[in-house]
Amino acid sequence: DNYLTFILRRYFVLLYTNQYFKESTSIYRTYYIQDRDTFAKTRKSCGAPYVMINIQGMEKRIIFSCDDKANFSQYKQVQLQLSKGYWGIDVINDKQLL
Protein backbone atom coordinates (compact mmCIF):
# COMPACT_ATOMS: atom_id res chain seq x y z
CA ASP A 1 0.00 0.00 0.00
CA ASN A 2 2.76 2.46 0.90
CA TYR A 3 4.77 1.44 -2.16
CA LEU A 4 1.83 2.15 -4.48
CA THR A 5 1.28 5.54 -2.86
CA PHE A 6 4.98 6.32 -3.28
CA ILE A 7 4.87 5.40 -6.99
CA LEU A 8 1.69 7.40 -7.62
CA ARG A 9 3.13 10.47 -5.93
CA ARG A 10 6.29 10.24 -8.04
CA TYR A 11 4.18 9.91 -11.20
CA PHE A 12 2.10 12.96 -10.24
CA VAL A 13 5.24 15.03 -9.53
CA LEU A 14 6.70 13.98 -12.90
CA LEU A 15 3.57 15.04 -14.81
CA TYR A 16 3.08 18.23 -12.81
CA THR A 17 6.64 19.47 -13.23
CA ASN A 18 6.60 18.52 -16.92
CA GLN A 19 3.52 20.72 -17.48
CA TYR A 20 4.33 23.57 -15.09
CA PHE A 21 7.90 24.11 -16.31
CA LYS A 22 7.20 23.64 -20.04
CA GLU A 23 8.88 25.75 -22.72
CA SER A 24 7.14 29.00 -23.64
CA THR A 25 7.41 28.35 -27.38
CA SER A 26 4.98 26.03 -29.08
CA ILE A 27 4.45 24.34 -32.42
CA TYR A 28 1.33 23.25 -34.27
CA ARG A 29 0.96 19.72 -35.60
CA THR A 30 -1.94 18.28 -37.55
CA TYR A 31 -2.96 14.62 -37.34
CA TYR A 32 -5.54 12.58 -39.23
CA ILE A 33 -8.35 11.19 -37.10
CA GLN A 34 -8.12 7.38 -37.01
CA ASP A 35 -11.32 6.79 -35.05
CA ARG A 36 -13.91 8.76 -33.10
CA ASP A 37 -16.46 8.01 -30.40
CA THR A 38 -18.06 9.41 -27.26
CA PHE A 39 -17.85 8.34 -23.65
CA ALA A 40 -20.94 6.84 -22.05
CA LYS A 41 -23.43 9.45 -20.91
CA THR A 42 -24.17 9.45 -17.18
CA ARG A 43 -25.98 11.74 -14.74
CA LYS A 44 -22.75 13.64 -14.11
CA SER A 45 -21.26 13.39 -17.60
CA CYS A 46 -22.47 14.58 -20.98
CA GLY A 47 -20.74 11.79 -22.91
CA ALA A 48 -17.77 13.82 -24.13
CA PRO A 49 -16.50 13.09 -27.65
CA TYR A 50 -12.97 11.91 -28.32
CA VAL A 51 -10.78 11.09 -31.30
CA MET A 52 -8.00 8.57 -31.71
CA ILE A 53 -4.87 9.73 -33.52
CA ASN A 54 -1.52 8.15 -34.28
CA ILE A 55 1.51 10.00 -32.88
CA GLN A 56 4.85 8.39 -33.70
CA GLY A 57 3.30 4.93 -33.95
CA MET A 58 1.29 5.21 -30.73
CA GLU A 59 -2.49 5.59 -30.54
CA LYS A 60 -3.52 8.59 -28.45
CA ARG A 61 -6.98 9.63 -27.28
CA ILE A 62 -7.74 13.35 -27.46
CA ILE A 63 -10.86 14.32 -25.49
CA PHE A 64 -13.03 17.30 -26.45
CA SER A 65 -15.77 19.17 -24.63
CA CYS A 66 -19.44 18.35 -25.01
CA ASP A 67 -19.85 21.61 -26.94
CA ASP A 68 -17.92 19.98 -29.81
CA LYS A 69 -20.44 17.13 -30.22
CA ALA A 70 -22.74 18.93 -32.70
CA ASN A 71 -20.75 18.46 -35.92
CA PHE A 72 -18.22 16.04 -34.52
CA SER A 73 -18.44 13.46 -37.33
CA GLN A 74 -17.61 15.91 -40.12
CA TYR A 75 -14.03 16.56 -39.01
CA LYS A 76 -11.13 14.62 -40.55
CA GLN A 77 -8.14 16.09 -38.70
CA VAL A 78 -7.15 17.53 -35.35
CA GLN A 79 -4.57 20.26 -34.84
CA LEU A 80 -2.58 20.26 -31.61
CA GLN A 81 -0.59 23.15 -30.17
CA LEU A 82 2.34 21.47 -28.42
CA SER A 83 5.11 22.66 -26.11
CA LYS A 84 8.08 20.67 -24.92
CA GLY A 85 7.67 19.84 -21.25
CA TYR A 86 10.39 20.02 -18.61
CA TRP A 87 11.07 16.27 -18.87
CA GLY A 88 10.85 16.25 -22.69
CA ILE A 89 7.26 14.99 -22.81
CA ASP A 90 5.03 17.03 -25.14
CA VAL A 91 2.31 19.09 -23.46
CA ILE A 92 -0.93 19.85 -25.34
CA ASN A 93 -1.73 23.54 -24.92
CA ASP A 94 -4.70 23.66 -27.30
CA LYS A 95 -6.58 21.42 -29.71
CA GLN A 96 -8.85 22.14 -32.64
CA LEU A 97 -10.89 19.96 -34.94
CA LEU A 98 -10.32 20.60 -38.66
C-alpha positions as CSV (number, residue, x, y, z in Angstrom):
1,D,0.0,0.0,0.0
2,N,2.8,2.5,0.9
3,Y,4.8,1.4,-2.2
4,L,1.8,2.1,-4.5
5,T,1.3,5.5,-2.9
6,F,5.0,6.3,-3.3
7,I,4.9,5.4,-7.0
8,L,1.7,7.4,-7.6
9,R,3.1,10.5,-5.9
10,R,6.3,10.2,-8.0
11,Y,4.2,9.9,-11.2
12,F,2.1,13.0,-10.2
13,V,5.2,15.0,-9.5
14,L,6.7,14.0,-12.9
15,L,3.6,15.0,-14.8
16,Y,3.1,18.2,-12.8
17,T,6.6,19.5,-13.2
18,N,6.6,18.5,-16.9
19,Q,3.5,20.7,-17.5
20,Y,4.3,23.6,-15.1
21,F,7.9,24.1,-16.3
22,K,7.2,23.6,-20.0
23,E,8.9,25.8,-22.7
24,S,7.1,29.0,-23.6
25,T,7.4,28.4,-27.4
26,S,5.0,26.0,-29.1
27,I,4.4,24.3,-32.4
28,Y,1.3,23.3,-34.3
29,R,1.0,19.7,-35.6
30,T,-1.9,18.3,-37.6
31,Y,-3.0,14.6,-37.3
32,Y,-5.5,12.6,-39.2
33,I,-8.3,11.2,-37.1
34,Q,-8.1,7.4,-37.0
35,D,-11.3,6.8,-35.1
36,R,-13.9,8.8,-33.1
37,D,-16.5,8.0,-30.4
38,T,-18.1,9.4,-27.3
39,F,-17.9,8.3,-23.6
40,A,-20.9,6.8,-22.1
41,K,-23.4,9.5,-20.9
42,T,-24.2,9.5,-17.2
43,R,-26.0,11.7,-14.7
44,K,-22.8,13.6,-14.1
45,S,-21.3,13.4,-17.6
46,C,-22.5,14.6,-21.0
47,G,-20.7,11.8,-22.9
48,A,-17.8,13.8,-24.1
49,P,-16.5,13.1,-27.6
50,Y,-13.0,11.9,-28.3
51,V,-10.8,11.1,-31.3
52,M,-8.0,8.6,-31.7
53,I,-4.9,9.7,-33.5
54,N,-1.5,8.2,-34.3
55,I,1.5,10.0,-32.9
56,Q,4.9,8.4,-33.7
57,G,3.3,4.9,-33.9
58,M,1.3,5.2,-30.7
59,E,-2.5,5.6,-30.5
60,K,-3.5,8.6,-28.4
61,R,-7.0,9.6,-27.3
62,I,-7.7,13.3,-27.5
63,I,-10.9,14.3,-25.5
64,F,-13.0,17.3,-26.4
65,S,-15.8,19.2,-24.6
66,C,-19.4,18.4,-25.0
67,D,-19.8,21.6,-26.9
68,D,-17.9,20.0,-29.8
69,K,-20.4,17.1,-30.2
70,A,-22.7,18.9,-32.7
71,N,-20.8,18.5,-35.9
72,F,-18.2,16.0,-34.5
73,S,-18.4,13.5,-37.3
74,Q,-17.6,15.9,-40.1
75,Y,-14.0,16.6,-39.0
76,K,-11.1,14.6,-40.6
77,Q,-8.1,16.1,-38.7
78,V,-7.1,17.5,-35.3
79,Q,-4.6,20.3,-34.8
80,L,-2.6,20.3,-31.6
81,Q,-0.6,23.2,-30.2
82,L,2.3,21.5,-28.4
83,S,5.1,22.7,-26.1
84,K,8.1,20.7,-24.9
85,G,7.7,19.8,-21.3
86,Y,10.4,20.0,-18.6
87,W,11.1,16.3,-18.9
88,G,10.8,16.3,-22.7
89,I,7.3,15.0,-22.8
90,D,5.0,17.0,-25.1
91,V,2.3,19.1,-23.5
92,I,-0.9,19.8,-25.3
93,N,-1.7,23.5,-24.9
94,D,-4.7,23.7,-27.3
95,K,-6.6,21.4,-29.7
96,Q,-8.8,22.1,-32.6
97,L,-10.9,20.0,-34.9
98,L,-10.3,20.6,-38.7
